[in-house]
Structure formats: C-alpha cells, structure tokens
Amino acid sequence: MEFSVKKYDLLEELTLTQGVVERKTTIPILSNLLFEAKTSRLMITATDLELSICTSCEAKVKKDGAGTVPAKKLLELVRLLPEGEMHFKLLENHWVEIVCDRKKYKMVGMARDNFPAIPVFPHPLVKIPAKVLAALITRTAFAISTEESRYTLNGGLLILKPETLTMVATDGHRLAVAETDHKFTGLNNEARVLIPKKAMVEVQRLAVDAGEEGQIEFARDDNHLFFQVGPRLLISRMLTGQFPNYEAVLPRENNKAVVLERDELHDAVRRVSQLADQRSHAVKFAVAPEGVEISASSPEYGEARETIEKEYKGDPLSIGFNAQYLLDFLAAAAEGPVSIELKDEQSAGQMRPLADEAYRYRYVIMPMRI
C-alpha cells in the first residue's frame, strides 16, 4: 500500500471516525483504523463491533493495498502537521511510514487480517431527508435511558410509515415523541427499528454534515441498521427486544393548561434549580389564576422562588418535576410558546412547543413528591 493524500481531506474523515473508535478496548485492533488504497480513493473504516463507519477521501494511489494504523495517535499527528500533501507507505511487519515535507514518521500498525469484517450495505428501504432525521434525534435523544439493565430503553424507536416519520425515547421517568409528515416512495408497511444511542449521535453528526438538501439512505438486515450519507456509511447493531407501548403513556385528560414562553420558562427553571436538592433536582410548579410560581429548596443551599405572570383559568394545582428533565426538553424545543398541560398532582405532565408546527412534539414527564 502506497498513496498520497491532502491533509485537509484526510483530517476531515479521521475526525469523523473518532466517535466510533473504541478507546478502552481489550481487543487492540479496535483502536486502529483500516486503510484501503484503491485506484484514486483511500477507504477508511473504524469499528467497535457494535458500531462501524466506512468513509473515504481522494488519494493518489501508487500501489493498491491495505493496512491498519492507530486511530487516536494518527489524528493527533495529522492535526499537528502543516497543510499540504502527506505520503503513506506500508512497510514490513505492518508498520506505516508517513512523510510530509521533510518530516518522517513510522507508526506501529497491525495485520489487516485481524480487522473485523464489516457487513455489506443491502438494498435501501427508504431515503430520509437528513435535516428531518437530525431534527427528530435532537428532540428525543436526551430522554434515552443510561441504565444498562434497561436494554430496550438504551436507544430510540424509529417508526417509518408510508406518510409519517416518528421517533420516540424514554427512560421510564420521561418520554419524548416527535412526529412529522413525509411521503416515502416504495414503503407500503410500517417499519419499526430500535437505534442505539451511540449510533443516534453519529447519525446526527452525519446528517448535519450532509446539509440542507442531504438524503440518508436507510437499510437493515437481520442484525444491523445502515445509514448511507453520500460516500459515508454508518452501520449499527440493531437493539433487540420490545420497546414499551408508548402510546398508552401519552396523557389523554390533561385539561389544566398554561402557556409560557420557552426562554422565560427555561431561564426561571435554571435559576431556581440552583438551590434545589442536588440528589432529586426537584422544583415545584404552583399554577394559580395569577400565574405560575416556580420554587425549590434544600437544607444545604436555601430556597428560591420566582413567579411568571400568566392568565390561568383552571383550578390551582401544585406539582413537582425534575429540573434537569425540564431543562433538557426546553433546550430542544423551538423558540416561542410552550403549553404545559396537567391533570393533578399525581399524574404525568405534558409539554408541547406550539411554534413547532412541522414536528408534532410531545414531552411527558412523571411528577415528583415534594
């Protein structure tokens, strides 16, 4: 293997692989990138066995071939090198020589045969607009459970229907669901897939890079999900198991509603939560005809109380919520009015951004005892 590549082109692709490369691994080859030089392209592959990314950049290939290089060290070195062309050559014993101007480096590689096989991209199921998928992930990914014991909640549920696209995430204490209209060509039945959180983060990164008009070709086989964005392919192991029946959780009788501006509510909750109990993060919402009082207290810090004046016609109601859960939602919600819909002190509250017309976005949050 021998090729030359521009620093800018290589650096862009190396940066993209870092979210996939396994840092603390008991399998050394997973800390390496697979380089494959062929005709006029350099193919770069990274995997942690759960998630893989295949990308490429233009190269002047002198000799076809393949080798592996340490991912993190190569990225750090390439960042420090000056702009211009870099020359790579595979040496004996899997070492890789890198020459740039009058600078020469040799990195310890590993046998290409040790690198895991990557699944082949099957026939695409649908094309999804990149900006739509990125928007759905932004509105839901924060609600994914981080508890490893709740395996099926460690990802987001993507529901593809002939005319709609929905994403759902929950950790058992809160639930985020976002739905939008999109007509899919060639999709006749509903398709449901569970995407692991790490994969969702990387899909979003690819989607943002794809730009306004970018499309994601989505495919699946028995065990894997495939997201092709231009020359870049992300492959994720599919989460198996039964995602909870989220529709049964969505409130039906939350008839006590008050509408507040997102920014005003976000700032108030953020300030008040500074004095909340550091374990529970509990803040109290007291809704009354004169407005909404947000308060918090803790023995070690003191107490905080703010009132947002707003007309409210229902019965007075006090309810506790986790402040961090509120802030996560408000950070993802569109600017403008947010509807807070309640039933009673013991029932889940629901929040909806009213300015977000393209996405039917609902956030359900369980109450806390205060």
Secondary structure, DSSP 8 states (H G I E B T S, - for coil): -EEEEEHHHHHHHHHHHTTTS-SS-SSGGGGEEEEEEETTEEEEEEE-SSEEEEEEEE-EEEE-EEEEEEHHHHHHHHHHS-SSEEEEEE-GGG-EEEEETTEEEEE----GGGS---------SEEEEHHHHHHHHHHHGGGS---TTSGGGSEEEEEE-SSEEEEEEE-SSEEEEEEEE---TT--S-EEEEEEHHHHHHHHHHHHHH-TT-EEEEEE-SSEEEEEETTEEEEEE---S----GGGTS-S---EEEEEEHHHHHHHHHHHGGGS-TTT-EEEEEEETTEEEEEEEETTTEEEEEEEE----S--EEEEEEHHHHHHHHHHS-SSEEEEEE--TTS-EEEEETT--SSEEEEEE--B--
